[in-house]
Amino acid sequence: MGPGGPGSGWPLAGTLLVAVAASMVAGGEDCLWYVDKNGSWHPGFDCEYYTFCCGTCHQRYCCRDPLRLLTERQQRHCLAF
């Protein structure tokens, strides 16, 4: 069978491509200011090239793992609650 046939690996390749594209689009995304679980305020900061804001509403850091990406939209949602 040709490309895309059973067992060809195309679904895995597509998933990997989406993850890489998401990380490139989100690269350099800033971490907005936040308040940690102790109520301490932390200023926003920039992430280096090919890294982006990761973490939770109460702890933020820069990383390259697209599964840990915290978008600016998600960060703003944290501020609302």
Contact map, one row per residue, 1 for C-alpha under 8 A:
111011000000000000000000000000000000000000000000000000000000000000000000000000000
111110000000000000000000000000000000000000000000000000000000000000000000000000000
111110010100000000000000000000000000000000000000000000000000000000000000000000000
011111011100000000000000000000000000000000000000000000000000000000000000000000000
111111110000000000000000000000000000000000000000000000000000000000000000000000000
100111110000000000000000000000000000000000000000000000000000000000000000000000000
000011111000000000000000000000000000000000000000000000000000000000000000000000000
001111111100000000000000000000000000000000000000000000000000000000000000000000000
000100111111100000000000000000000000000000000000000000000000000000000000000000000
001100011111110000000000000000000000000000000000000000000000000000000000000000000
000000001111111000000000000000000000000000000000000000000000000000000000000000000
000000001111111100000000000000000000000000000000000000000000000000000000000000000
000000001111111110000000000000000000000000000000000000000000000000000000000000000
000000000111111111000000000000000000000000000000000000000000000000000000000000000
000000000011111111100000000000000000000000000000000000000000000000000000000000000
000000000001111111110000000000000000000000000000000000000000000000000000000000000
000000000000111111111000000000000000000000000000000000000000000000000000000000000
000000000000011111111100000000000000000000000000000000000000000000000000000000000
000000000000001111111110000000000000000000000000000000000000000001000000000000000
000000000000000111111111000000000000000000000000000000000000000001000000000000000
000000000000000011111111100000000000000000000000000000000000000000000000000000000
000000000000000001111111110000000000000000000000000000000000000001000000000000000
000000000000000000111111111000000000000000000000011100000000000111000000000000000
000000000000000000011111111000000000000000000000010000000000000000000000000000000
000000000000000000001111111000000000000000000000000000000000000000000000000000000
000000000000000000000111111110000000000000000000011100000000000000000010000000000
000000000000000000000011111110000000000000000011111100000000000000000000000000000
000000000000000000000000011111000000000000000111111110000000000000000000000000000
000000000000000000000000011111100000000000000110001110000000000000000011000000000
000000000000000000000000000111110000000000011110000110000000000000000001000000000
000000000000000000000000000011111000000000011110000111000001110000000001001000000
000000000000000000000000000001111100000000111000000000000000000000000001001000000
000000000000000000000000000000111110000011111000000000000000000000000000000000000
000000000000000000000000000000011111000011110000000000001110000000000000000000100
000000000000000000000000000000001111111111000000000000001100000000000000000000000
000000000000000000000000000000000111111111000000000000001110000000000000000000000
000000000000000000000000000000000011111100000000000000000100000000000000000000000
000000000000000000000000000000000011111100000000000000000000000000000000000000000
000000000000000000000000000000000011111110000000000000000000000000000000000000000
000000000000000000000000000000000011111111000000000000000000000000000000000000000
000000000000000000000000000000001111001111100000000000000000000000000000000000000
000000000000000000000000000000001111000111110000000000000000000000000000000000000
000000000000000000000000000000011100000011111000000000000000000000000000000000000
000000000000000000000000000001111100000001111100000000000000000000000000000000000
000000000000000000000000000001111000000000111110000000000000000000000000000000000
000000000000000000000000000111100000000000011111000000000000000000000000000000000
000000000000000000000000001111100000000000001111101110000000010000000000000000000
000000000000000000000000001100000000000000000111111100000000010000000000000000000
000000000000000000000000001100000000000000000011111000000000000000000000000000000
000000000000000000000011011100000000000000000001111100000000000100000000000000000
000000000000000000000010011110000000000000000011111110000000011100000000000000000
000000000000000000000010011111100000000000000011011111000000011100001100000000000
000000000000000000000000000111100000000000000010001111100001111000001110000000000
000000000000000000000000000000100000000000000000000111110001111000011100000000000
000000000000000000000000000000000000000000000000000011111111100000011100000000000
000000000000000000000000000000000000000000000000000001111111000000000100000000000
000000000000000000000000000000000111000000000000000000111111000000000000001001100
000000000000000000000000000000000111100000000000000000111111000000000000000000000
000000000000000000000000000000000101000000000000000000111111100000000000000000000
000000000000000000000000000000100000000000000000000011111111110000000000000000000
000000000000000000000000000000100000000000000000000011100011111000000000000000000
000000000000000000000000000000100000000000000011001111000001111100000000000000000
000000000000000000000000000000000000000000000000001111000000111110011000000000000
000000000000000000000010000000000000000000000000011100000000011111000000000000000
000000000000000000000010000000000000000000000000000000000000001111111000000000000
000000000000000000110110000000000000000000000000000000000000000111111000000000000
000000000000000000000000000000000000000000000000000000000000000011111000000000000
000000000000000000000000000000000000000000000000000001100000001011111100000000000
000000000000000000000000000000000000000000000000000111100000001011111110000000000
000000000000000000000000000000000000000000000000000111110000000000011111011000000
000000000000000000000000010010000000000000000000000010000000000000001111111000000
000000000000000000000000000011110000000000000000000000000000000000000111111100000
000000000000000000000000000000000000000000000000000000000000000000000011111110000
000000000000000000000000000000000000000000000000000000000000000000000111111111000
000000000000000000000000000000110000000000000000000000001000000000000111111111100
000000000000000000000000000000000000000000000000000000000000000000000001111111110
000000000000000000000000000000000000000000000000000000000000000000000000111111111
000000000000000000000000000000000000000000000000000000001000000000000000011111111
000000000000000000000000000000000100000000000000000000001000000000000000001111111
000000000000000000000000000000000000000000000000000000000000000000000000000111111
000000000000000000000000000000000000000000000000000000000000000000000000000011111
